[in-house]
């Protein structure tokens, strides 16, 4: 869903239902989506407000001290 072209998505829709696409948004592994694809797919399925993009967690590291190297595009 992150790297698929519109043509790829049309092909995938032959094999996967909208419910299956929505399920992919329910609990994705961190790093699967980039910010723009996360926003696009959540908007496509009417998920507003858009939930935060899942982030990787490193045991023993305070996430508040880690800079966001990939902030959302305005």
Secondary structure, 3 states (H helix, E strand, C coil): CCCCCHHHHHHHCCCCCHHHHHHHHHCCCCCCCCHHHHHHHHHHCCCCCCCCCCCCCCCCCCHHHCCCCCCCCC
